[in-house]
């Protein structure tokens, strides 16, 4: 019997009780980036609302004034003169330089997304340990960088690269299949973490973890989707606070997702198979 979303949320909050400060620090870098994004989105939205209300309150036609060909010709002349003045004052070299800056930003953005995704995976791994070990598992800021090592980096990179390629290919077909595949592949990183604790994952293909995730999520994609929906209110709160609330929402959501995997997989990927155990025994007795 699996836990409900409310039970998983309660488990996440219980695991973080008295440790919210550490959890916020663990999520600090992704949260700050998210806060910056939400801040500008909120400002843009407020600006759009203000402009819409301003123009709606303005009498565009000035119905009290009568239309005349002379006034229309005067307006066209003013617009033409304004355009000519702007063209004359434009420095096209500066415009070209600004365009280059724009292209440079497009090159930087994927790098930020790449680093951010690895930080998120490291944070998720830490919260899974917290769900299982509770107070015995420390929560430290450096844990967010745990994937950037000589053991996990390459396998995790290959797993997420393949997931990105697969989801992109599915998106060419239809949006809904790509959406479904997102949930099918969602547990791949957690499965890698568990298998890496007792197996030589270097001998496994990256598709192994994706395939296991697809098998594990059969009949459970709707459960995870419902959990995501249940956080919409928290995201609205984060939006209304210009992203500040996300400092606490992100740890809460990450711990809930970790609790979901722990409840779904149980010990399926933690206990070595008979073949693995026999192989370990042979290595031990070969001396």
N, C-alpha and C positions, 0 to 999 in steps of 0.2 A: 504494500500500500504506500503510495507516494504522498508527500506532504502538499498541502494547498499553498497558494501564493501567500496568504496571510501568515501561515505557519513558517514559511521560509523567510518572510520579512521579519517575523518575531525572532527567529533564530539569528538572523543577521544583526539585529539590534542588540540581542543578548551578548553576542560575541564581541561587540564593540562597546559595551557598557563600561564606562570609566576609562576608555581608551580613544575617545573621539579626537582628542588633540593629536595623538600619534597617527590616527587614520587620516586626518586632514593634511598633516605634513607629508604623509606618504603620497597623497594625491595632489600635492601642491602644484607641480608643474603643469599637468593636464588641466587642472582646475583654473589656473591663471590664464592659460591660453583660451579656455572656454569662456571665462569672464570677459576677456578682451573682445572676443567675438560677439557675445551677447550684448555687451555695452554698446558696440557700434550698431548692431541690429536694432536695439531698442531706440537709440538716437535717430536712426534712419526712419523707423516706424513713426516715432513721435513727429519728426519733420514732415513726413508724408501726410499725417493726420492734420497737422497745423496748416499746411498748404491747401489741403482739400477744404478745410473749414474756411480758410481765408478767401479762396476763390468762390466758394459757394455763397459767401456773404457779400461778394462784390457784384455789382450790377454790370455784367459784361456789356449788355446792349445799351445801357443807360437809356431806358425806355422813355424817360422824360425828354430826351433830345430827339429832334427830327433828323432823319437821314437826308443827306444832300450829296450830290456828286462832288461838290467842292471839298467837303470834309473827307470823303473817301480818298480823293486824289491827294490831299494833304497828308493823310496817314501813310499812304503808299510811298510818298516822297520821303517822309521821315524815316521809314523802315529802310529804304534804299540807302539813304545817307549814313545811317547807323551801321549797316553792313559794310559799306565801303570804308568807313573809319576803322572798324575792327580789323578788316583785312590789311589795311595799311599799317596798323600798329602791331601786327602779329609777327613775332620773331620765329620763323620756321625752324631755325637751328635748335632753339630751345625746345620747340615742340618735338623735334626728332629725338633730342636727348631724353625728354620725358618718356617717349615711347620706348626707348631702350631700357629705362628704369622699369617700365611695366613688364617688359619681357624678362628682365632679371628677376623680378618678383615671382613670375611664373616658374622660374627655375628653382627658387628657394622654397616655395610652398610645398612641393612634393617631398623635399628633404625633411621639412618640419613634420609633415604627416607621417613619414617613415619613422622618425625618431619617436614621435608621440605614440604610434601604434605599439612599438616595442616597450615603451614605458607602461602603457596600459596593460600589456600582457604580464609584465613583471609584477604590477600591482595586483592583478587578478590571481596570480600564483600565490602571492603573499596572503591574500584574503582567504584563499582555499586552505592554507596552512592554519590560519587563525580560526576558521570554522571548525577544523578538525582538532586542533590542539588547545584552543582558547588561550588562557593566560600564559601557557607554556611557550607560546610562539611570540617572540618580540616583533614589534612593528617599528621599523626604522626607515628613515628617509632614503637611505641607500638601497633598500630593497626594491625600489622602483627600477633600479638599473641592473637587477639580478640577471636579466637575459643577455646583457652585454658582456659575455664571457667567452672563453675559448671552447666551451662545451655545448651550450644551448643556442648560441647565436645562429650558426649556420642551419641547423635543423629547423628552428623556428622561422628563420627567414624563408627557407624553401617551402615550408608548410603554408605560410601566409601568402607567398608569391603565387603558389598554385591555386589557393582559394580565390585570390583576386582574379586570376586568369579565368578560372571556371565560372565565377559569378559574372564576369564581364561577357563571356561567351553566351551564358544563359540570358543575359540582358538583351542580346541581339535578337533573341527569339521573341520573348515577351517579358514584361515587367514582373508579372506574377510568378513565373517559374524562378526568376532570379531572386525574388523576395523569399520564396520557399527554400531555395538552396542556401540562402544566408543563414537560416535557422538550422538547416541540415548540417552545415559545416561548423556551427558555432562552438562545438565542444572539442574541436580538434586540438587546440592548444592545451587544454586541461588533460586530455588523454595522453598527449606527449609527455606532460609533466609526470603523470603517474607511472607510465611505462618506463620512463627514463630512470626512475628510482631503483629498478631491479632488472632492467634489460639493457642490452647494448643497442641503443636506438640507431647507431651509425649503420648497422646492417639492415635497417628497415627503410623502405622507401617513404618519401613524404606523403604519398597517397595513402599509405597504410593508416595514418591517423585520421585523414579525411574520411576514408571508408568506414572506419570504426565509429566516427561521429555520426555518419549517415545512419548506420545501424542502430546506434544508441538513441537517436532522436526520432525513430519511427514511432508515431503515435503520441509524441510529446512536443512537437513543434508548436501546437496551439497553446500548450501550457506556458512555454517561454514567451510566446507572443502576448499572452494575457499579462504576464509579469511586466513586460515592456509597457503595455497600455496603462497599467496601474501606476506608473511613474509619470504620466502626463501632467497630473496636477502638480507634482514636485518641479517639473520642468517649467511650468507656467509661473510657479513661485520664483524660480531662478531667473526667469525672464523679467518679472516685475521688479526684482531686486538688482537688476543689471548684472546678474550672474553671481552675486555674492553668496546666495543660498546654495549654489552648486558646490561650495567647499564642503558642505555636509551631505548633500544629496549624492555626490559621486561615490564616496565611501559606502554609503548605505546601499546604493544600487549594485556596486561591485561585490559587496559581501553577499547580497541576495542572489546574484548570479552564481557565485561560488557555492552557496548553499544549495542552489538548484542542481548543479552538477554533482555535488556530493551526495545528494538524495537520489539522483537518477542513476549514477554509476555505482554507488555503494563501494564494494571492494572489487569490482569487476576487473579493474586495471591495476590494482595494488598487489594482488596475490599472484605470484609467479605460477605459470602453468606447470604441469608435471614434466613436460619436456625441458623447460627452463631449469626447474629444480634438479632434474637428473643431470643436466649438463653442468650445473654448478657443483654437484657432488663429484662428478668425474674429474673436474678440474682440481677439486680439493684433495682427492685420493690419488692423484697422479704422481704425487711425490713418493 
